[in-house]
Amino acid sequence: MTELEIKQQICEIGKRIYNRNMVAANDGNISVKLNEHEFLCTPTGVSKGFMTPEYICKVDEKGNVIEANGNFRPSSEIKMHMRVYEKRPDVNSVVHAHPSYATAFAIAGIPLTQQIMPEATISLGSVPIAEYGTPSTMEIPDNIEKYLPYYDALLLESHGALTYGQDLLTAYHKMESVEFYAELLYKARALGGPKEFDKATVEKLYEVRRKMGIPGRHPADMEMPKDNYGNGTGTIKAGTGMEVSPELVEEITRRVLAQLSGK
């Protein structure tokens, strides 16, 4: 795709997010990686439903402006996007939005970890909550970093949802999946509570994902130790084709010991 075509796609995805009530007013932001030093992103203070290609800004890997028309300036959340790209070299697009059901779970402090439907288990696995950070500061990038190697979708405490993938359409589809998952879970709870899959069923679905060769990061490959929200299961699955470095094992061990000691 040319740079103009990517800008047009960003605008189209912005319209979809706006029309599906995943954002209100000027909320949300989208970015796409062009190369190691250039990224396209949506501007701050602009409705995602009414953008045209000239609105789109270009920044470097530190978030500094390379190109911006008129008074348009990059989203104030660009720091969060840059942290995703830094820690996940396989990611080429990031989407942040405020879908109502998913954001309601984020506000309530409830991660999307219940396994209730095959599609969500295969595509997302689970969606943890990153601890609250003040918007536009380094608090959010710092708080999401520990989840990035393990998941392709996050809830942001009291803030919204973050999804990312190998291209813009993939990142956006993950946002749709997160919201649909959250809506179903909300409605199932209203009906008396969902019937969750047992461990054997979940493992079968994880194996389906492995056989399909779906890219990205997922609990089927590796899961983090549990945190205060109950995110993760604390297991590392072998034989999945995912290299586990000694440094990673050391880091996970450090976190487990810190949790056991209450620090």
LINSUL-V773435 format. One record per residue. N is the residue number from 1. RES is the residue in one letter. PSI is psi as a letter, one per 40 degrees, with the letter a starting at -180 (* if undefined). OMEGA is omega in whole degrees, 0 to 359 (* if undefined). Layout:
<<N RES PSI OMEGA> <N RES PSI OMEGA>>
This chain:
<<1 M i 175> <2 T i 179> <3 E d 178> <4 L d 179> <5 E d 177> <6 I d 177> <7 K d 178> <8 Q d 179> <9 Q d 176> <10 I d 179> <11 C d 179> <12 E d 178> <13 I d 176> <14 G d 178> <15 K d 180> <16 R d 179> <17 I d 181> <18 Y d 183> <19 N d 178> <20 R e 178> <21 N f 176> <22 M e 175> <23 V i 174> <24 A i 178> <25 A b 184> <26 N e 184> <27 D i 173> <28 G i 178> <29 N i 184> <30 I i 174> <31 S i 178> <32 V h 179> <33 K h 176> <34 L d 178> <35 N a 185> <36 E e 185> <37 H e 182> <38 E h 182> <39 F i 173> <40 L i 180> <41 C i 177> <42 T i 182> <43 P i 175> <44 T i 174> <45 G f 182> <46 V h 177> <47 S h 180> <48 K e 180> <49 G e 186> <50 F f 181> <51 M i 170> <52 T i 187> <53 P d 182> <54 E e 177> <55 Y d 190> <56 I h 181> <57 C i 174> <58 K h 181> <59 V i 175> <60 D a 185> <61 E e 176> <62 K e 180> <63 G e 179> <64 N i 183> <65 V h 172> <66 I d 178> <67 E h 175> <68 A h 182> <69 N h 175> <70 G b 181> <71 N e 180> <72 F h 178> <73 R i 183> <74 P i 176> <75 S i 178> <76 S e 179> <77 E e 183> <78 I d 178> <79 K d 179> <80 M d 179> <81 H d 183> <82 M d 178> <83 R d 177> <84 V d 181> <85 Y d 181> <86 E d 186> <87 K e 181> <88 R g 181> <89 P e 177> <90 D e 183> <91 V h 178> <92 N e 177> <93 S i 181> <94 V h 178> <95 V h 175> <96 H h 180> <97 A i 180> <98 H f 179> <99 P h 195> <100 S d 182> <101 Y d 179> <102 A d 180> <103 T d 176> <104 A d 176> <105 F d 179> <106 A d 179> <107 I d 180> <108 A e 181> <109 G f 182> <110 I h 178> <111 P i 179> <112 L g 186> <113 T e 180> <114 Q h 182> <115 Q h 189> <116 I e 178> <117 M i 186> <118 P d 185> <119 E d 180> <120 A d 179> <121 T d 181> <122 I d 187> <123 S d 185> <124 L d 185> <125 G c 174> <126 S i 182> <127 V h 181> <128 P i 177> <129 I h 172> <130 A h 183> <131 E i 185> <132 Y i 174> <133 G i 179> <134 T h 180> <135 P i 178> <136 S e 177> <137 T i 177> <138 M e 181> <139 E d 181> <140 I d 176> <141 P d 180> <142 D d 183> <143 N d 179> <144 I e 190> <145 E d 185> <146 K e 180> <147 Y e 188> <148 L d 181> <149 P e 190> <150 Y d 186> <151 Y i 177> <152 D e 179> <153 A h 180> <154 L i 162> <155 L i 177> <156 L h 187> <157 E h 179> <158 S f 188> <159 H d 183> <160 G a 183> <161 A i 180> <162 L h 177> <163 T i 183> <164 Y i 183> <165 G a 186> <166 Q e 175> <167 D i 186> <168 L d 182> <169 L d 178> <170 T d 180> <171 A d 179> <172 Y d 180> <173 H d 176> <174 K d 177> <175 M d 176> <176 E d 182> <177 S d 178> <178 V d 181> <179 E d 179> <180 F d 177> <181 Y d 181> <182 A d 180> <183 E d 179> <184 L d 180> <185 L d 178> <186 Y d 183> <187 K d 179> <188 A d 177> <189 R d 179> <190 A d 180> <191 L e 177> <192 G e 177> <193 G i 182> <194 P i 171> <195 K h 186> <196 E i 175> <197 F i 173> <198 D i 185> <199 K d 181> <200 A d 179> <201 T d 179> <202 V d 181> <203 E d 177> <204 K d 179> <205 L d 176> <206 Y d 179> <207 E d 175> <208 V d 179> <209 R d 180> <210 R d 181> <211 K d 179> <212 M e 179> <213 G f 181> <214 I h 180> <215 P i 179> <216 G a 180> <217 R i 191> <218 H i 178> <219 P e 176> <220 A d 180> <221 D d 183> <222 M i 179> <223 E i 180> <224 M i 170> <225 P i 180> <226 K i 174> <227 D a 184> <228 N e 179> <229 Y e 185> <230 G e 178> <231 N h 174> <232 G i 181> <233 T e 177> <234 G f 180> <235 T i 173> <236 I h 183> <237 K h 181> <238 A i 174> <239 G f 182> <240 T e 181> <241 G e 181> <242 M h 183> <243 E h 177> <244 V h 184> <245 S i 176> <246 P d 180> <247 E d 180> <248 L d 178> <249 V d 180> <250 E d 181> <251 E d 179> <252 I d 178> <253 T d 180> <254 R d 181> <255 R d 179> <256 V d 181> <257 L d 179> <258 A d 179> <259 Q d 180> <260 L d 180> <261 S e 177> <262 G e 180> <263 K * *>>
